[in-house]
């Protein structure tokens, strides 16, 4: 047989069957860290305003007002960020990339002519990327924990609209990081929809039962309209933070 006709063994990093194997899981995890990092550096994204909320809230559904208000708040955030000095960090709207509140926020950023991020993850019955994400900032994740890292790493503020299990999981993750001081900065957290959140979570009961401190209630605030939510985030974000491209995520405490 001609030596040139002998099939060549593919390089390991081009071997699809290997990359999809259990043994290569650490490589897939690392890829979900490095690919967004490269894109954020390329697009000069140094900070985000993260929108959490249900994928099931539709523009004409029972909670339609929240879709419209998330869209308007994202528009206001994008206009405000675009007006900041070139020397300071501009905040980009960031969502989980799916429908509902996520779609509304990406859509609002597009209404203002700005870019926005979608950190999508494939799920069995929902969560398809919405069409309003900036194409160069659209990502697909397999691992929830890597997706959560990117929600927290660049976040300058967080607004939490009504949602279910996923929203509660994302909210309590960030609250825990704030409570335990694992983040190097304070992230203003806005709970959007006072009546909804007071019905769903009785934070004061946690204080009564002494499972959290009363001071932990200061980790978040409530808002019921886009203007108030924007003002709360603006007051909580450190002023004039210089533009700094993302680096490998540090821990606040070193050993």
N, C-alpha and C positions, 0 to 999 in steps of 0.2 A: 504494500500500500504506500502511496505517496505520502511522505512525512507531512506535507502541507495540508493533506486532506484529513489528517487525524484530528478528531474533535478535541478542542482545548477545554480544559477544566476552567470554569469561570472563576474570576477573583471572588474571594469570600464576600466582599461588600457589594457584589453584583449577582450573587447567587440567591435568587428569590426563595427557593425552598429552604435554604439555611436561614435567611432573614425572617421567615415566617415561623421558624421553629421555636420551641420552648427555650433552647439554649441561647438564642439570640435576643431574648426579651430585654436584657440590659441595653442592648444597642438600640432597640426600638424606643425604649424609655428615654435614652440620651438624645435620640433624634427629635423627640417631642419637646426637648429642652432647647436644643441648639438651633433648630429650624426657625422657631419664632424669634429667638434672640438675634439671629442673622437678619431677619426681616425687619424687626424693630430698629435695629441699627441702620439698615439701609434706608428706611422710611423716616428716620430721625424722630422716632416716637420715644419720648422721655417720661411721659406720665399719662395716666388714663383716668377717666371718670367711668366707673363700672356701674352698669345697670343690671340688677337682678329682678326676676319676676316670672310669672307663669307663662309657659308656651301656649297655654290654652285660652288666654284672653284674646278675644277677637274684636275687630273694630265695630261689630254690630251685635256683640253678645251681652250677657248679663252685666259684665264688668267693663263695658265698652269705654266708659269715661277714662279708665286707667290707660287704655291703649292710646287715646287721644292725648292725654296729659303726659305720658312718657315720651311720645313723639315731640310734643311742644318743649318739654324740658330738655331733651337732647338737642333740639334746634337752638334753644337759648344757650346751652353749654357751649355748643360749637361756635356760635357768634361771639360769645364772651371770650373764649379761648383765642379766636382769630384776632381779637383786638388787643391782645397782650403784647408787650414789648418783645421784639425779636430776641432779646438777650435772656428771657426767662422761659421756663418750661411751659409749652402749650399742651393742654390736656386733650386727649382724643377719646371720644366715646367708645366704650368697649362693652360688648355683650357676649352672651353664650352662643350667639350665632343663629339661633332657631327662630321660631315664630312667636306670636303673642307679643309680650312686652319687649322681648329682644328685637323682633322685627320693627316694632314701633320706634325704639331708640336708634337703631341703625338708619331707619327711614328719616327720623328727625335730623340726624347729622347730615344726611344727603340733601334734605330740604334747604339746609344752610350752606350747601356747597362744600362741606367738609368731608374729610375721610373718617372712617370708623372701622373698628376691629370686630371680628366675629370669631370666637373660640368655640367652634362647633364640636359636638361629640355625637357619634352615631348611636341611636337608641332604637329598640325594636319597633315602637309604635309612633314615634314622633321625632322631632329634632332633625329637620332638614335645613340646610343653610338658606337663609332668606336672601332675596336678590338685592338688598340695599347695602350689603357689606362692601367695603372697598376691596376689589379683587386681590390686590397685593397684600392685604391684611386679613385674608380669610384663611383659617386654619382648621384642620380636621384632627381631632384627638381620639386616641383609643383608651387612654388611661385618665381616669377622673383626677387623680392626684397631680398629674402634670398640668392639666387644665387649670386646676385650682391654684397651682403655683403662679401661673401667669395672670390670673385674676388679681392676686395679692401683690406680686412683685412690683408692678408699675403703678398700682392704684394710688391716686391722690385723694379720691373721695369715692364713696359708695352710696348708691340710692337703691332701696329695696322696695319694689312694688309688690302687691299681693301675689302670692304664689303658694305652691304646695311643698311636697317633700324636698325637691331639688333646691328650691329657694331657701327653705329652712336650713338645709344642710350647708349651703354656701354662706348664708348669714351667720350661723353659729360658728362656722370655721373662722371667719374673720373676727368675730367678737372674741373668740378664744385667743387668737393671736394678739389682739389688742389687750385683753385682760392680763395675759401672761407676759406682755412686753416682748414678744418675739419679733415684732416689727420695729425697725429703726426709726419710725415716724408715726405720728398719730394720723389716722385716717378718719375724717368726718363721715359718720354713717347716718343717713337719712332714711327713716322708715316712712314710706309714702302710703298714706291711707290710714289715718289714726284709728278710725272705728274698726277697720278690718284687723289691724294688728293688735288692738286692745282685746278684741274678741278671741283671736287665735292664740296669742301668747300672753299670759299673765306674768309679766316680769316682776311686778311687785310681790307676787306670791313667792317667787324665788328669794326675795329679800326677807320676807316674813319667816320663811323656813330656814333662813341663814345659809342658803346654798350659794348665794352670791352676796357681795357687799352692796350697800346702798350706793356707794360711789360708782359701781359698775353701771348704774342706770345713766350715768353721764357719758357713757361710750356712744350713745346714739340720741337722735332727736326725731321729732315727728313733723311731717308736713302734709298739707292737703291741697296744695296748688303749686304749679311749676315755679312761680316767682319766689315763694318762700323756700322751696327746696334748693333753688339756685343760690339764694342768699346764705342759707345755712352752710352749703358746701364752700362758697367763697370765703366765708368767715373762718372756716376750719382749715383751709389749705394754707400752708406756710407761704407768706407773701414773697414774691420776687425770687423764687427758687431758680437757680441757674439751670440752663439747659445742660443736661448730662445724659449721654446715650447709655442705654442699659448695659450692665455688666453681669457677670456671673452673680447670682443672687447670694448676698452675704447673710450670715447670721448675726444678730445683734450681739450675741455673747460668743466669745471664742475660748477655746480650751488651751 
